[in-house]
Amino acid sequence: MTAAEADADALLVRQAQAGSRAAFDMLVLKYQRRIERLLSRSVRDAADVADLTQETFLAAYRALPGFRGESAFYTWLYRIAVNAARRHLSQQPRLQQVQAWDDSEGTFGTAPTPSDDATPESLLAGRQLARELDEAVESLVEEQRRALLLREVDGLSYDEIGELMRCPPGTVRSRIYRAREAVAARLLPLLEGRGGRRW
């Protein structure tokens, strides 16, 4: 997040704290998709994701008067969403918590969009690669997976990730490096025959 974005968020937060519903609505519009993506990593049911997204913003709205700006607004919102997901998952039977992904979904990799010159073989290889990427990311230890997704999917800086994970930026860099190495090692056999490169 750039300094300008952080300043814009801080201004919207101050306006919302002063009673502007429109300012809070702007924050919802800005972060709704990111919160949905975050929640969908651990909650598989789309209706539950929608409910938890709404619950996250409702909780944020209620808690907004106490937000002191000691962290970025998204960092604060992220924690609310993660806590909502944890509460939800703790109430679910274990079987529902570990549902397998459908082939059309993924946590990280996505199958390529068919182009006019795509062959059935290239489409199959692309789907296989996306599936392997998802499985490789899912197999990472929790700290590495979380750091990698926050960096590559959410686009957070090392400092922001460190704040969320309560560790120094150097530790974040190390976790992301190890995660990338583990994912690359798993994907390398698939990429070698296709002129691929290490990630």
N, C-alpha and C positions, 0 to 999 in steps of 0.2 A: 504494500500500500504506500502510495506517495505521500509526501507531507501535505500536498494540496488536498488530497482525498481525506486525510486525517483531519485537516482543518475544516473541510466541508462537513464531515460527520460531526465534529465537535460543535459546530454552529447549529446544525439540525437538532442535536441532542439538547443544547441550551434552549432552543426555541420550543422543543417538545416539552421540556421540563417547565417552561413558562406557560404551558397550556395549549400550544399549537398542535392540533391533531394532524394538520396537513404536513407539518415537519416530520412527525412520527411516520405518517403514511409514506413519505419519501424514503425514509430509512427501510421500511418494509419492502417497498418496491426495489430498492437497491440490493437488499440481501436475501430476499425470499428464495431465489433459485439456489444460492449458495447453501443456505440452511437446508433446503430440500435435498440437495446432493449429499451433504454431510450426513443427514439422517438416513438416507437410502443406503448408505454403506453398511449400516447395522440393522436397519428395520426393512424387511423385504416387502411388506404389504403396502401398496401405493396409498390406500385409504388411511392406513396408520401414519404414513409419512406426512400426508396432508394434515391430519389431526394434530400430530406432534409439532408440525411447523406452526400451525395456528396457536397451539399451546405455548410454544417458545416465544412468539411475539406478544401474546397476551401477558405472559409472565414478565417479559421485558418491559412492557408498558406499565404494569403495576409497580415494578421495581425501579423504574426510571428516576423517580425523585431521589433515590438513594445512590444513583450512579455518580461517582465523583470524578470520573475521567482519569483514573490512575492507570488504566489500560485503554487500548483502542476500543471503540464501540463494538467492532466485530469480534474482538477477543472475548469481551464480556458476553456478547450474544452467543458465541460459540459454546462457552461454558454452560449457559442456560440450556442450549439445545442438547449437548452431550448428557447433561443431568436428566433431561426429559427422556432421552432415549434409554438411558440406564434404568430409570424407574419403569418405563414401559417394558423393557426386556426382562426385568426381574419379576414381572407379573405374568410372563408367558411360560407355558410348558417348555421344557428343554428342547423337545423335538422341533418346535416352531422357531427356536432361536438359531438352529443350525440347518435351516432349509437350504437345499441346493439351488444354485442359480439356474434359471432358465437359459437356454442357449442364446436367446435374443438379448439378454441383459449382460451387464458386466460392472465390476467395481472400478476398473481402471482402463483396460484396453477396450476398444470398440472395433467391431468388424468393419472393414472398408465399405464405403458406399460404391455400389457397382458403377463402373464407367462403361462407355460404349465398347471399348476394346477389351473388357474383362473376360477372361475365360473361366469356365467352371472350375478348372484346377486352381487358378489364381484366387478366386473367391473362397474356395475351400481352404487354401493355404492361409489366406488372410483371417478367416474365422478361427482356424486352428491357432494361429499366432495370438490373436486376441484372447482366446480361451486360456492359452498357456501363460500369457501375461497376467491375466486375472488370478490364475492359480498361483503363479510365482509371488505375486504381491500378497495374496491371502496367506501364503505359507511363511511370510516374514514374522519375526517376533513383533509383538504389539508396538513397542517403541519405534522400531524401524519403519513399520508399515504406516503408523500414524504420521511420523515426520515426513515420509516420502509423499503421502497423499496430500498433506497440507502444503507441501512445496509444489508438487507437480500438478495437482488437480485444483487446489484452491489458490495457488500462486502467492502464498504468503512469504514474507522475507524470513531469513534465518532468525532475526531478532524477534519477530512476531511469533514464530514457531516456538522459540525458546521461552517466550512469555507464557504461551498456552501450555507448554509441556513442563514448565517450571524447571528449566535447565539452561545452562549457558549456550550461546550460539555455537561455540566450538563443539559442544556435544551434539547439537543438532546436525552440524556439518558431518560429523563422524557417523552418526546414525544413517543419514541419507547416503553417504558414500558406501557404507556397508550394504545398505538396502539395494542400491543400484548394482553393486558388484554381484550380489546374490541373484538378482533378477537377470542380469546379463549372462551369468553362468548357466542359468536354466534355459534361456532363450537361444544361446549361441549355437547349439546343434541344429535348431530350426533355421537360423539365419545363414549359417555357413554355406549351405547349398544354394542360397538365393542372392548371393552378393551383398549380404547384410553387413552391418557394422555394429561394433559394440556400442551400447547405449552410453 
